[in-house]
């Protein structure tokens, strides 16, 4: 197994782990929206999946782990969107709840 194929395998394996975690967050947000009636924007969790996928495909095609402008921008956008969505869901579920 060459270093190129090992790098590509590890990048894709990492993407599947990230995709599983984001999908789990999507399911939590959907469940909370269905039972609380508050808008969680759970469909927007597919956006970080897309941008992480673009970055991983780009990095595996050029055989690098960083240093590519398109891949780095894609990772930055995915991280920023995911951070916003997670903080929004956290605020809805815990810190921002109305007292009854």
N, C-alpha and C positions, 0 to 999 in steps of 0.2 A: 504494500500500500504506500503510495507516494505521499509527500507532504501536501500536495495540492488536493488530492482526494480526501485526505484526513481533515484538512481545513474546511473543505466544503461539507463533509459529513458533520463536523462539530457545529458549524454555523446553522445547518438545517436542523440538527437535533436541538440546539438551543432555541430556534424559532418555534419548534413544536411545543417546547416547555412553556415559553412565553405565551403562545397562542392558547394553551390550556388554561393558564392562569387568567388571561384576559376573558376567555369564554366563561370561566367560573364567575368572574366579577359581573359579566353581562347577565348571567342567570340570577345572581343575587339582586342586581338592580331591577330586573324584570319582575322577580318575585315581590320585591318591596313595592314596586309601582302597582302591581295587581292588587295587593292587599291593603295598601295604605291610601291609594288614590292620588298620591303626590307624583309629580312628573320627574322621573329620574333620567330621562334621555338615554335609555339603555341601548337603543339602536346605534348611538354614536360610538359605542365600544368597538364597532367593526372598523372604524377609521384608524385607530392605532394598529390593529391587526394588518390592515392594508399597508400602512407606512413601514411597519417592521418587516413585512414581506418584501417590499420594494428594496429596502436596505440590505436584507439578507441575500436576495437574488443578485443585487449589484456587487456586494462584497464577494460572493462566491464566483461570480463571473470574471472578476479581475484578480482573484486570489489574494485578497488583502483583508485584514481585519479592521482597518481604519485608514484614514487619510484620503478618502475619496469625497469630493464635495457633495455629490448627489446622495451618496449613502449617509454621510454625516448629517446633512440637512433632513433627510427622511427620518433618521433616528431621533433628531431633535424635535421635529414636529410630532412624531409618535409619542415621545416622552412627555411633551408639553400637554398634548390633548389627553393622554392617560392620566397625568397628574391632575388636571382640571376636573376630569370626570370622577376620579376617586375622591377628591376633596369635596366635590358637590354631593356625592353619595354619602360620604361621611357626615357632612353637615346636615343633610336631610334625616339620616338615621339616628344621629346621636346629639350633636351639639346644637343644632338648629331646631330641634323639636319644640313644639308648642306645649306648654304646661297645661294639664287638664285639671 
